């Protein structure tokens, strides 16, 4: 099984064929094919910083938002309270092919 490490959205992910990933939101619709060309490692071969002519192909399964998290700030004894919610957008992708 071929394994690789890719970089997308400022994060690194360990991938292999058939793996499902939740990555930072990409500019693609469900059913589209995306190519990750920032490949840091394939089967133990490390690039400096990226491996040339290596790419990972993935299919976009869906776009969505994660569960809401609550941000609550307050200062005791000062009557300051601030409540805020946030839902981080994501793209769910399935890895289809690793080329090195």
Secondary structure by P-SEA (a helix, b strand, c coil): ccccccccccbbbbbccccccccccccccccbbbbbccccccccccccccccccbbbbbbcbbbbccbbbbbbbbccccbbbbbbbbbbbbbbbbccccc
